[in-house]
Amino acid sequence: MASLGEKGETEIRHINPVSIAKVLAFVYGGIGLIYSIIFSLVFGFLGFTAGGQISIQGGFNVFSAIVALVFFPLAFALFGAIAGFVVGSLYNFAAKKVGGIKIRF
């Protein structure tokens, strides 16, 4: 960050893409966890209410619910990290050309 200029403004000229990737991986992983819980509850409930009998449909729904609890948070975190790295790199490129974001404290 640059030092405070006129009117207490500072300009963000560079952002570490790895830092953004870590933050977005954490945030999107949390969103994926919430999404997976909702998905698991819906499909788990549908699996257990498959007429009180063991069926391929019911077993598949319970299996899907269990897989979702692991897969969604990891997938969301991975794509969040990739997106964060790309956006951070694009920001750095653009900030060199047109200047960074100015923030007033």
BELTA-V386026 format. One record per pair of residues at least 24 apart in sequence whose C-alpha atoms are under 6 Angstrom apart, sorted by the first residue. I is the first residue (numbers start at 0). J is the second residue. Records with the same first field share a line. If there is no record, write none. Layout:
I->J + J
This chain:
7->103
8->102 + 103
9->101 + 102
10->99 + 100 + 101
11->99 + 100
12->94 + 99
13->91
16->84 + 87 + 88
17->84
19->83
20->80 + 83 + 84
23->79 + 80 + 83
24->76 + 79 + 80
27->75 + 76 + 79
28->72 + 75 + 76
31->71 + 72 + 75
32->72
35->67 + 68 + 71
39->64
